[in-house]
Amino acid sequence: MLDEINLDGSMTKGSKQRHAYLANQKVADAIRDYLDERRTADGIAFNYDAPLFRSQKGGQFSPNTLQQLFHRMYAKARMHGASSHSGRRTFATTLIEKGVDIKAVSTLMGHASIAMTARYVEDNPVRLKQISADVL
């Protein structure tokens, strides 16, 4: 079963080795199906030096192209105000709200420090009110 993807520094922002954990079965299945399609379309075994997701020109996506892609997807879904980083902010905030320690969240997000992760976590007024009520 495909449950982890190891990315070497040449494949990531900041040239840092990262691990992507595929604990969600639907995500793992979708990636497996995509890789099978790539193998069929390319007519060869998947080349691990090739970008996982290719641009229209067949190369890797630039950061700007990826931002534009997310912008179009969010607009099509009528999610106004969403950005390429809003999913990361939601991911970090949700994990912290569920009680996951910030060091683990920092590792999952690929941050070198928890200070960077803390910038991603958004304050939730309802949660803050509940915390205040629980303390008293």
N, C-alpha and C positions, 0 to 999 in steps of 0.2 A: 504494500500500500504506500502511496505517495503521501508522506506526512511532514516532510521537511525539505526545503530547498536551500542549499548552501550557495551563496553568491560571493564570488571572490571580488576583490577590490576593483578590478577592471570593469565590473558590471554595475557599480553602485555610485550614488552621489557621495562625494567625499572620499572616494577610493577606499572605503572601509569594508572589510568582510562582514557579511550579515547572514543571518539565518531567518528564513520565513517559515513559520510553523503553519501547517495546513490541517488544523484540528477540525475545521468545519468540513464535513463530508461533501456537501454540495460544491464548495469551492475546490476541493481536491478533485472531484469528478469533472468539474468544468475545465480545470487546467489539464487534466489527463486527456479529455476529449479534444481540447485545443491542440495539444502536442501530437495526438494521433492524426489530426487533420493536417498539421504542418508536415508530418512525415509523409503523408499521402501526397500532398500538394507539391512538396519539394522533390518527391520521387527518390529520396535518399534517407538514410538515418539522420535524425535530428543532429545538427551541428551545434555543439555546445558553445562554440565561439560566436555563433550568430545571436543577434538580439532575440529575446523571447517574443516580444511584440514588435513587428516591423512596421515602418512607415509606408506610405504609398510608394515611395521610391525603393523600398526593400531594405533600407538601413534602419538604424536605431532612431527612436524618437528623441528630439531635443527637449529640454525642459519646457521651453516655450510651447512647442507643439503639444506636449502632454497637458499643459495648463489650458490651452485652447480646446482640446478634446474634452476635458472635464467641464469646461464652461458650456460647451454645446450640449453635453449630456444633461447637465443640471438645468439648462434652459428648456430642453425638450421635456424634462420631467416636471417643469414649472416649479423648480426649487430656487426661488429668487434669493439672492444674497449668498448662495453657496459658492465656495471657491475650491481650488485644487487642494487646499490645506484644511478645509472644514471637516473632511472625513477624519483626518489625523487628529484634529482637536476633539472631535466627538469620541473617537476611539480612546484617547488618553483620559478625557473627562469621565467617560462611562466606566473605565477600569478603576479609576480612583474612587468614584462614587460606590463601586461594588466592594471596596476595601482592599484592592490590590495595592501592594506597597509600591511607592514611587520608583524605587530602584528597578523592580521588575518591569514596570511600565517604560522606564527609560531604556532598558535593554531591548524590549520589544519594538520600541520606536527607532532604535539605532542611534540614540543620542549618547554623546561622550560624557555628559553630566546630567544630574537630576535637575540642575538649574534650568537647562534648556527645556526639559520635560515640563517643569513647573510653569513655564510660559505658555505651554499648550493647553493646560488645564483651565477651563472656564469656571468662574464662580456661578453656582446655581442658587439663586435667592431662596427657593423653596427648601433646598437642602441645608443652606446656612441657617434658616429659621428653625428647621427641625433639630439641627445640632445644638443651637442655642437653647431650645426648649428641653432637650434631653439632659443638658448640663445642670439646669436649675431644678 
